[in-house]
Amino acid sequence: MATRSRLRLAMAQLDFHVGDIAGNVQRIIAAAGRARDELQADVVVFPELALCGYPPEDLLMRQGFQLRVLQGLEEIKRAVHGIDMLFGYPAMAMGGLYNAASLLRDGELIATYHKQHLPNYSVFDEVRYFTGGHEPCVVNVKGVAVGITICEDIWQPAPAAQAAAAGAQLLININASPYHLSKGDERERVLQRRVEETGLPIAYLNLVGGQDELVFDGESFVMDAGGRVVQRAPAFEEGLWIADFDIGDAVRPLPSECAPKLSEEASAYGALVLGTRDYIDKNGFPGVVLGLSGGIDSALTLAVAVDAIGPERVEAVTMPSRYTADMSVEDARAEAAALGIECRTIPIEPLFNAFLASLADEFAGTEPDVTEENIQARCRGVLLMAISNKKHKMVLTTGNKSEMAVGYATLYGDMAGGFAVLKDVPKTLVYRLARYRNRLRPVIPERVIERPPSAELAPDQKDSDSLPAYDVLDPILEMYVERDLCPDDIVRQGYDRDAVERVVRMVDRNEYKRRQAPPGVRVTCRAFGRDRRYPITNGYRD
């Protein structure tokens, strides 16, 4: 029988900052030192493109950017000894620029792998920047033949099979795999297929953190040769997690702590908090300001903001008009008090009257309509942006995905701001998340959740006056926006044809609004923005 020994792998599930190469280098060096000195690891593994952050997008086209990558690589070589390191970075080589992963040992690059499968769908544009590799990479780490793959490679059978054929005993897959609902289950199913095909255990390391609208959830894990997850790191949490492997006739991961899987509500809320925090902090804002209406969307946005950056950095403003119910102001104040922030009140009635007076001649002979409603929303947008300019706080908008889909939002009004926390959260999920947050600690008054939603821009106004009920609207939107089903297919699912065609028309004609909306956290499998790209000007109709 072969002599038994152990391989100790440190999984560096860390949050890297796109473009901050110097900062990322220091994080890598510090984590490698801790893995070596405190955790006694044999090898420390970092995520895909850790050196520059993911996705770097067109920064990759700048010559100075690639020069800084090379300088960072040399700094890591000089600084880290006594532990093997596997990390991702963009590597210029003969034939082009590659999404690469290298094993570094005592200042020397022992082996380099070039990512083979470059995703070019959904939020990914890697074919725009990188050349695909073709060869497997198997490297000896403490007597173990380790096959290296990068992210999308593990979703296809060939790279893992190549590594196995080249003698790999263990696969390590480094990732920058963005979050959406149920993504963790998808990853595990894919890796089970790779394990079944190769008979090899896999260590799957994922990036954590927010980057514009993308959130990387971490949730790194180790799967044994039987397809069982024997270790899982927590979602949305940075850290170094140790994975021990028993080396004998085969390489066997030793069972360790498996963080529990989160519910849909818990994972979506965690993504919103992390994405909001990183967008604010990485862009250097001292805090945020938002309009608090007393409705459920602004209440949930406020809770996310406070959980992300703390109450001392969040400012809320209620801006009542002639149509604002007293209970709305009361509920807004109650929400602010429950979360420990001050809520200021700035009535918009004087501004609204001034606009109407200035436009009296232009509007002569017309009846009030949505124009006057939009003026109110724009009064609020002007106030919030003025506060933002004066105090350097970023405005958080509070609209949800259902509203953005059908254009139930005002350009330069409630859409004015720097970040849209709920941009990819359908209204029905907003309600679920509000109840989830209240289970942690009640902060949203029950009547905010129970009362019919209203923009309060006209007498006795309700969302249902302009839109189908959200439990009808959201499934139609999910089928049309996220799954690309045509109206006939949606009708065959049991939905009223008039309602379906009405919703589709609203979605199609409001692309121009969405193109001008701020970014927001992606939580569904297809978000507006980089994930769904439709021409504003087009003659196609379903």
Buried (B, 14 or more C-beta within 10 A) or exposed (E): EEEEEEBBBBBBBBBBBBBBBEEBBBBBBBBBBBBBEEBEBBBBBBBBBBBBBBBBBEBBEEEEBBEBBBEBBEBBBEBBBEBBBBBBBBBEEEEEBBBBBBBBBEEEEBBBBBBBBBBEEBBBBBEEBBBBBEEBBBBBBBEBBBBBBBBBBBBBEEBBBBBBEEEBBBBBBBBBBBBBBEBBEEBBEBBBBBBEEBEBBBBBBBBBBBBBBBBBBBBBBBBBBEBBBBBBBBBBBBBBBBBBBEBEEBBBBBEBEBBEBBEBBBBBBBBBBBBBBBBBBBEEBEBBBBBBBBBBBBBBBBBBBBBBBEBEBBBBBBBBBEBBBEBBBBBBBBBBEBBEBEBEEBBBBEBBEEBEEEEEEEBEEEEEEEEBBBBBBBBBBBBBBEBBEEEEBBBBBBBBBBBBBBBBBBBEBBBBBBBBBBBBBBBBBBBBBBEBBBEEEEBBBEEBBEBEBBBBBBEEBBBEEEBBEBEBBBBBBBBBBBEEBEBEBBBEEEBEEEBBBBBBBBBBEBBEBBEEBBBBBBBBBBBBBBBBEEEEEEEEEB
